[in-house]
Amino acid sequence: MARINTNVSSLIAQSNLKRSGDDLQVRLQRLSTGLRINRGADDPAGLIVSERLRSEVRGIGQAIDNSERAISVISTAEGYLSEVADLLNSLKSLIVKSANTGGISKEEVEANQLEIDSAIESITRISNTASFAGLQLLNGSLSYLTSGVDAASIAGVDIQGVQFGSDSNIAVSVEVVQSAQTGALFLSGNTTGAVGALLSSVTMEIAGPLGVQTLTFVSGTALSAVAAGVNLVRDTTGVSASLAGASQSSGLVFNSQTFGSSSFVSVKKLGVGGAFFETFETQNGNQKNHDSGRDVKAIINGAVATGDGTSVSLNTPALSLDLDLSQAFATTVNGSPSTFRITGGGANFQLGPNVDATQQIGLGIRSIAASRIGGTDIAGVRYFLDSLKSGQPNAVTGDREAEASSVLDTAITEIAVVRGRLGAFERNTLQTNMNSLQIGFENITSAESKIRDADFAAETAKMTRAQILQQAGTSVLATANSSAQNVLQLLQ
């Protein structure tokens, strides 16, 4: 063919040269950026998937940072609490020392009281100043807010965690389904020959949670006198006694002074005397000389709570709290619940890559001010640690060492529990969450890399091929363009 208007060979060479040029540009771009997908046209489906994976990687990376920040917050709070624990332990030694009135002077007790005052003020100061990057930790800013708590039913509330979800507040319903009981034994006063009195001399062993004492009573001793004798040693046994009714003949009841399965009362006859002496269960009248108390059982928002004496605790993903029930409420089963609302507060930690309730953990850190810890019921009145200060009801200068020790022991336990709970949260929630997120971060990053990153070995080989094709295409195009000149020979 000797046509010169259309050089088909040149067009074919140009087309292939353009393709090899475009391919070379793609290889150069991928090698310069390190990415296989630089724009949607490179791999539309791959771009969609890789963008989703990139988003997940960013979210997981931030969640790991959030967990690390949460660990720092918890560690800081626990460090402050450690100092509070040391102060409380120093108070313990001062109170025990002050109780040794036979060996120290009044001036020493007053000096001890000054030290107690200083330590209690330091605890409140730590509560007010403990912070992390401007975030107050122990003054109650991170505790949950409640409303409608009936003090006649619920004496104390400690909320550890709440999942609000999309709700601004949640209701809490507490219903007692099994009453708390003390250990109790009954001694009949309707004894033939000695109504309302002991028929013969008897030696009895009284045992309770605090210890054991042996008491001896002569024949004819009125049951009211027996009760008075038992009550004289109740601080060493943990067992008290009272008439079962209005008259002596109604009998005598021995009770442990505390409620719950850990409390008990044991009354045994010793020696050969007192053949008439028998004690019985107060519930069903069976002969028995040992009886244990019973923990309260309650239903909280439909879930069975764990009872301990007159206190209950619930630990579910949605709600975790401890409640101190009043004695009247804990010992009565009437089907009428006590309700209150949790209206907000707490510390919310975002531990997952997505902002939803399943990837958030709520944690409450209560105030550890002296007026908020150590809550203990003594003779029907609830006292806190600040009641140990000078001029307060449980100051050691007022000969209230036993009461002060009881309040202090509760405060020590509360701080230890808070520290343990924070430690468990750090170890079992934050650290494990961070470890699992790190695994996900590595795997998802690897998956995203396989989709989006360039394979340099393959791209280099393809670039070399494209370069050769470019050179060959240029040479062929030059040949195709010059072939039309051959037609000039026909004109000679």
DOKE-612891 format. One line per 4 residues: number of its first residue (from 0); their letters; for each residue x, y, z of C-alpha. Coordinates in nm, 3 decimals. Example, Ala and Ser with C-alpha at 12.3 -4.5 7.8 and 13.67 -1.06 7.14 Angstrom:
% DOKE-612891
0) as) 1.230/-0.450/0.780; 1.367/-0.106/0.714
END
This chain:
% DOKE-612891
0) mari) 0.000/0.000/0.000; 0.146/0.337/-0.101; -0.097/0.579/0.066; 0.042/0.890/0.236
4) ntnv) -0.274/1.068/0.367; -0.324/0.816/0.649; -0.024/0.657/0.824; -0.193/0.367/1.003
8) ssli) 0.135/0.226/1.125; 0.214/0.558/1.292; -0.129/0.568/1.458; -0.081/0.219/1.597
12) aqsn) 0.266/0.310/1.723; 0.130/0.629/1.884; -0.150/0.442/2.056; 0.082/0.183/2.204
16) lkrs) 0.335/0.449/2.298; 0.061/0.635/2.490; -0.037/0.318/2.673; 0.319/0.242/2.776
20) gddl) 0.362/0.607/2.875; 0.051/0.600/3.092; 0.167/0.274/3.247; 0.507/0.424/3.317
24) qvrl) 0.343/0.726/3.486; 0.139/0.494/3.709; 0.453/0.302/3.810; 0.644/0.620/3.881
28) qrls) 0.358/0.758/4.090; 0.327/0.438/4.293; 0.701/0.417/4.350; 0.722/0.783/4.452
32) tglr) 0.424/0.768/4.692; 0.461/0.409/4.809; 0.090/0.357/4.751; -0.082/0.127/4.505
36) inrg) -0.404/0.328/4.529; -0.352/0.703/4.487; -0.693/0.789/4.347; -1.027/0.622/4.300
40) addp) -0.958/0.516/3.943; -0.666/0.299/4.057; -0.900/0.057/4.240; -1.250/0.184/4.328
44) agli) -1.350/-0.112/4.546; -1.008/-0.125/4.710; -1.026/0.248/4.785; -1.360/0.206/4.966
48) vser) -1.234/-0.080/5.179; -0.900/0.082/5.255; -1.064/0.411/5.359; -1.284/0.220/5.603
52) lrse) -0.982/0.037/5.739; -0.793/0.366/5.769; -1.081/0.510/5.969; -1.078/0.208/6.198
56) vrgi) -0.703/0.236/6.244; -0.734/0.602/6.341; -1.015/0.521/6.588; -0.825/0.231/6.741
60) gqai) -0.509/0.439/6.768; -0.696/0.708/6.957; -0.866/0.447/7.176; -0.522/0.317/7.271
64) dnse) -0.418/0.673/7.359; -0.739/0.712/7.561; -0.663/0.393/7.754; -0.312/0.515/7.829
68) rais) -0.450/0.847/7.951; -0.707/0.665/8.165; -0.430/0.454/8.320; -0.244/0.775/8.405
72) vist) -0.557/0.920/8.568; -0.624/0.606/8.770; -0.260/0.573/8.875; -0.255/0.934/8.991
76) aegy) -0.574/0.891/9.195; -0.443/0.569/9.347; -0.122/0.747/9.444; -0.316/1.011/9.636
80) lsev) -0.527/0.741/9.801; -0.211/0.563/9.912; -0.114/0.872/10.108; -0.463/0.886/10.262
84) adll) -0.426/0.521/10.365; -0.097/0.604/10.540; -0.265/0.887/10.729; -0.550/0.659/10.838
88) nslk) -0.303/0.399/10.964; -0.126/0.666/11.165; -0.464/0.760/11.317; -0.510/0.397/11.419
92) sliv) -0.196/0.399/11.629; -0.292/0.732/11.789; -0.638/0.606/11.887; -0.504/0.281/12.027
96) ksan) -0.240/0.476/12.218; -0.503/0.712/12.359; -0.709/0.416/12.484; -0.419/0.321/12.714
100) tggi) -0.537/0.564/12.982; -0.365/0.368/13.254; -0.027/0.441/13.101; -0.051/0.792/12.952
104) skee) -0.148/1.127/13.093; -0.434/1.354/12.997; -0.185/1.588/12.832; -0.061/1.306/12.608
108) vean) -0.418/1.226/12.504; -0.471/1.592/12.418; -0.148/1.590/12.216; -0.270/1.279/12.034
112) qlei) -0.597/1.458/11.960; -0.404/1.745/11.799; -0.226/1.494/11.575; -0.558/1.334/11.488
116) dsai) -0.701/1.674/11.397; -0.401/1.748/11.174; -0.422/1.412/10.995; -0.796/1.449/10.932
120) esit) -0.744/1.799/10.792; -0.470/1.660/10.565; -0.707/1.396/10.431; -0.963/1.662/10.340
124) risn) -0.689/1.876/10.186; -0.578/1.584/9.967; -0.940/1.535/9.865; -0.964/1.897/9.756
128) tasf) -0.627/1.921/9.576; -0.582/1.583/9.404; -0.597/1.653/9.030; -0.470/1.544/8.689
132) aglq) -0.426/1.805/8.415; -0.690/2.020/8.584; -0.928/1.729/8.641; -1.027/1.700/9.009
136) llng) -1.004/1.336/9.115; -1.106/1.288/9.477; -1.332/1.577/9.574; -1.648/1.414/9.441
140) slsy) -1.633/1.572/9.094; -1.612/1.222/8.945; -1.883/1.071/9.165; -2.236/1.003/9.043
144) ltsg) -2.520/1.237/9.131; -2.838/1.106/9.288; -3.178/1.243/9.375; -3.468/1.114/9.579
148) vdaa) -3.267/0.889/9.813; -3.485/0.806/10.114; -3.255/0.823/10.417; -3.507/0.622/10.619
152) siag) -3.449/0.328/10.383; -3.101/0.379/10.240; -2.835/0.512/10.474; -2.546/0.520/10.228
156) vdiq) -2.497/0.505/9.850; -2.169/0.433/9.670; -2.206/0.409/9.292; -1.907/0.266/9.106
160) gvqf) -2.032/0.252/8.749; -2.336/0.339/8.535; -2.413/0.300/8.167; -2.657/0.578/8.079
164) gsds) -2.665/0.503/7.707; -2.904/0.751/7.546; -3.077/0.824/7.880; -2.994/1.132/8.081
168) niav) -3.073/0.954/8.408; -3.175/0.612/8.532; -3.403/0.495/8.811; -3.287/0.253/9.079
172) svev) -3.543/0.039/9.260; -3.445/-0.154/9.573; -3.681/-0.415/9.716; -3.596/-0.632/10.017
176) vqsa) -3.704/-0.991/9.954; -3.528/-1.152/10.250; -3.482/-0.969/10.576; -3.151/-0.934/10.754
180) qtga) -3.139/-1.111/11.089; -2.917/-1.134/11.390; -2.825/-1.464/11.549; -3.095/-1.530/11.811
184) lfls) -3.167/-1.791/12.080; -3.466/-1.810/12.313; -3.472/-1.918/12.678; -3.822/-1.984/12.815
188) gntt) -3.927/-1.803/13.131; -4.232/-2.021/13.187; -4.046/-2.277/13.397; -4.239/-2.482/13.649
192) gavg) -4.117/-2.400/13.999; -3.944/-2.076/13.906; -4.149/-1.867/13.661; -3.939/-1.584/13.518
196) alls) -3.629/-1.698/13.708; -3.359/-1.962/13.700; -3.473/-2.293/13.845; -3.126/-2.375/13.977
200) svtm) -2.774/-2.242/13.969; -2.618/-2.253/13.625; -2.291/-2.163/13.456; -2.332/-2.059/13.096
204) eiag) -2.085/-1.986/12.817; -2.179/-1.685/12.602; -2.000/-1.671/12.268; -2.034/-1.425/11.983
208) plgv) -1.837/-1.257/11.703; -1.617/-1.067/11.952; -1.529/-1.346/12.191; -1.638/-1.580/12.470
212) qtlt) -1.731/-1.517/12.834; -1.846/-1.750/13.113; -2.115/-1.633/13.356; -2.249/-1.804/13.667
216) fvsg) -2.594/-1.733/13.814; -2.747/-1.871/14.133; -3.086/-2.036/14.163; -3.379/-1.794/14.159
220) tals) -3.202/-1.520/13.964; -3.463/-1.323/13.769; -3.430/-1.331/13.391; -3.398/-0.953/13.386
224) avaa) -3.090/-0.987/13.606; -2.953/-1.255/13.375; -3.002/-1.017/13.081; -2.823/-0.741/13.272
228) gvnl) -2.532/-0.975/13.341; -2.505/-1.077/12.975; -2.520/-0.713/12.865; -2.234/-0.622/13.097
232) vrdt) -2.000/-0.831/12.883; -2.158/-0.765/12.543; -1.863/-0.548/12.435; -1.640/-0.855/12.468
236) tgvs) -1.879/-1.111/12.322; -2.091/-0.922/12.071; -2.404/-1.077/12.229; -2.682/-0.890/12.409
240) asla) -2.988/-1.016/12.595; -3.338/-0.882/12.661; -3.674/-1.002/12.787; -3.882/-1.157/12.511
244) gasq) -4.189/-0.967/12.625; -4.318/-0.736/12.891; -4.296/-0.986/13.177; -4.027/-1.209/13.323
248) ssgl) -4.225/-1.519/13.230; -4.211/-1.429/12.859; -3.854/-1.555/12.849; -3.516/-1.427/12.747
252) vfns) -3.373/-1.367/12.399; -2.999/-1.370/12.324; -2.905/-1.171/12.010; -2.584/-1.105/11.825
256) qtfg) -2.534/-0.731/11.808; -2.471/-0.732/11.435; -2.665/-0.862/11.137; -2.555/-1.106/10.872
260) sssf) -2.421/-1.454/10.820; -2.087/-1.363/10.979; -2.254/-1.289/11.313; -2.367/-1.559/11.553
264) vsvk) -2.473/-1.629/11.910; -2.386/-1.938/12.113; -2.520/-2.010/12.461; -2.413/-2.333/12.634
268) klgv) -2.461/-2.473/12.983; -2.136/-2.575/13.151; -2.088/-2.820/13.438; -2.341/-3.040/13.610
272) ggaf) -2.589/-2.778/13.730; -2.879/-2.624/13.543; -3.042/-2.938/13.407; -3.346/-2.727/13.312
276) fetf) -3.141/-2.492/13.094; -3.224/-2.522/12.725; -3.225/-2.264/12.446; -3.432/-2.275/12.127
280) etqn) -3.450/-2.118/11.785; -3.670/-1.812/11.783; -3.810/-1.896/11.438; -3.940/-2.252/11.478
284) gnqk) -3.881/-2.350/11.839; -3.628/-2.627/11.777; -3.381/-2.691/12.055; -3.051/-2.526/11.964
288) nhds) -2.756/-2.364/12.138; -2.599/-2.191/11.835; -2.760/-1.964/11.575; -2.614/-1.755/11.293
292) grdv) -2.751/-1.434/11.153; -2.874/-1.383/10.799; -2.775/-1.139/10.526; -3.034/-0.920/10.365
296) kaii) -3.135/-1.012/10.012; -3.266/-0.749/9.776; -3.370/-0.705/9.415; -3.216/-0.401/9.245
300) ngav) -3.365/-0.313/8.907; -3.473/-0.673/8.862; -3.133/-0.826/8.947; -3.051/-1.013/9.267
304) atgd) -2.802/-0.814/9.473; -2.538/-0.966/9.700; -2.613/-0.910/10.067; -2.370/-0.861/10.355
308) gtsv) -2.544/-0.790/10.681; -2.766/-0.491/10.606; -2.564/-0.387/10.301; -2.619/-0.496/9.941
312) slnt) -2.406/-0.469/9.631; -2.477/-0.510/9.262; -2.222/-0.547/8.984; -2.363/-0.560/8.631
316) pals) -2.241/-0.400/8.305; -2.522/-0.144/8.332; -2.504/-0.066/8.703; -2.251/-0.125/8.979
320) ldld) -2.317/0.008/9.329; -2.307/-0.057/9.704; -2.596/0.038/9.932; -2.609/0.055/10.312
324) lsqa) -2.971/-0.012/10.403; -3.124/0.120/10.722; -3.192/-0.142/10.986; -3.567/-0.086/10.964
328) fatt) -3.569/-0.129/10.584; -3.328/-0.425/10.580; -3.527/-0.621/10.838; -3.871/-0.571/10.681
332) vngs) -4.018/-0.752/10.381; -4.331/-0.570/10.270; -4.308/-0.570/9.891; -4.264/-0.194/9.882
336) pstf) -3.941/-0.088/9.705; -3.738/0.222/9.775; -3.649/0.416/9.460; -3.411/0.694/9.368
340) ritg) -3.252/0.826/9.048; -2.896/0.857/8.925; -2.901/1.188/8.744; -2.549/1.213/8.604
344) ggan) -2.187/1.257/8.702; -1.912/0.998/8.705; -1.609/0.964/8.481; -1.678/0.837/8.129
348) fqlg) -1.386/0.667/7.954; -1.401/0.616/7.575; -1.214/0.288/7.533; -1.317/0.181/7.183
352) pnvd) -1.288/0.323/6.829; -1.661/0.396/6.802; -1.856/0.639/7.018; -2.134/0.425/7.158
356) atqq) -2.235/0.285/7.497; -2.080/-0.056/7.435; -1.734/0.098/7.399; -1.756/0.335/7.693
360) iglg) -1.696/0.261/8.060; -1.842/0.470/8.340; -1.654/0.491/8.669; -1.743/0.677/8.985
364) irsi) -1.474/0.798/9.224; -1.627/0.913/9.549; -1.512/1.205/9.759; -1.262/1.103/10.025
368) aasr) -1.309/1.413/10.238; -1.323/1.337/10.611; -1.693/1.422/10.615; -1.764/1.155/10.350
372) iggt) -1.571/0.846/10.462; -1.603/0.617/10.762; -1.983/0.618/10.775; -2.071/0.399/11.075
376) diag) -2.397/0.360/11.265; -2.338/0.388/11.640; -2.644/0.374/11.864; -2.867/0.473/11.574
380) vryf) -2.654/0.771/11.465; -2.434/0.768/11.153; -2.086/0.913/11.213; -1.805/0.995/10.968
384) ldsl) -1.432/1.044/11.007; -1.464/1.414/11.088; -1.647/1.314/11.408; -1.302/1.224/11.551
388) ksgq) -1.186/1.587/11.553; -1.164/1.800/11.865; -1.503/1.900/11.997; -1.679/1.633/11.789
392) pnav) -1.875/1.337/11.934; -1.601/1.075/11.886; -1.292/1.272/11.988; -1.049/1.069/12.199
396) tgdr) -1.042/1.349/12.456; -1.404/1.258/12.527; -1.322/0.894/12.614; -1.471/0.772/12.286
400) eaea) -1.177/0.564/12.169; -1.390/0.257/12.094; -1.635/0.455/11.881; -1.348/0.642/11.712
404) ssvl) -1.178/0.313/11.632; -1.498/0.174/11.481; -1.540/0.476/11.251; -1.172/0.468/11.158
408) dtai) -1.181/0.097/11.073; -1.470/0.164/10.836; -1.277/0.450/10.673; -0.967/0.231/10.630
412) teia) -1.179/-0.039/10.467; -1.349/0.211/10.237; -1.021/0.358/10.113; -0.875/0.009/10.066
416) vvrg) -1.182/-0.093/9.865; -1.160/0.218/9.645; -0.790/0.153/9.581; -0.858/-0.211/9.503
420) rlga) -1.143/-0.120/9.269; -0.928/0.134/9.085; -0.645/-0.118/9.062; -0.881/-0.382/8.924
424) fern) -1.016/-0.131/8.672; -0.666/-0.044/8.558; -0.544/-0.402/8.537; -0.848/-0.593/8.417
428) tlqt) -1.018/-0.328/8.205; -0.773/-0.066/8.084; -0.463/-0.278/8.034; -0.648/-0.569/7.874
432) nmns) -0.841/-0.326/7.656; -0.517/-0.163/7.543; -0.359/-0.501/7.469; -0.656/-0.618/7.263
436) lqig) -0.673/-0.287/7.077; -0.304/-0.313/6.996; -0.362/-0.653/6.837; -0.650/-0.511/6.632
440) feni) -0.439/-0.208/6.539; -0.160/-0.431/6.403; -0.390/-0.662/6.208; -0.607/-0.392/6.056
444) tsae) -0.303/-0.185/5.964; -0.158/-0.492/5.794; -0.483/-0.551/5.603; -0.497/-0.188/5.492
448) skir) -0.135/-0.204/5.383; -0.198/-0.510/5.168; -0.479/-0.329/4.988; -0.332/0.017/4.950
452) dadf) 0.048/0.001/4.971; 0.262/-0.055/4.663; 0.469/-0.372/4.616; 0.803/-0.216/4.523
456) aaet) 0.942/-0.535/4.370; 0.645/-0.577/4.138; 0.620/-0.206/4.059; 0.991/-0.183/3.978
460) akmt) 0.961/-0.476/3.736; 0.657/-0.318/3.572; 0.834/0.017/3.550; 1.129/-0.146/3.373
464) raqi) 0.889/-0.310/3.127; 0.714/0.024/3.069; 1.048/0.198/3.010; 1.152/-0.063/2.753
468) lqqa) 0.815/-0.036/2.579; 0.854/0.342/2.577; 1.192/0.318/2.409; 1.072/0.056/2.163
472) gtsv) 0.754/0.251/2.091; 0.949/0.568/2.022; 1.176/0.381/1.784; 0.885/0.214/1.605
476) lata) 0.701/0.546/1.575; 1.007/0.703/1.413; 1.021/0.415/1.167; 0.648/0.440/1.090
480) nssa) 0.676/0.814/1.030; 0.968/0.773/0.793; 0.819/0.483/0.593; 0.587/0.716/0.400
484) qnvl) 0.890/0.886/0.249; 0.956/0.570/0.046; 0.674/0.671/-0.191; 0.901/0.951/-0.328
488) qllq) 1.104/0.690/-0.510; 0.802/0.623/-0.732; 0.818/0.982/-0.859; 1.174/0.961/-0.990
END
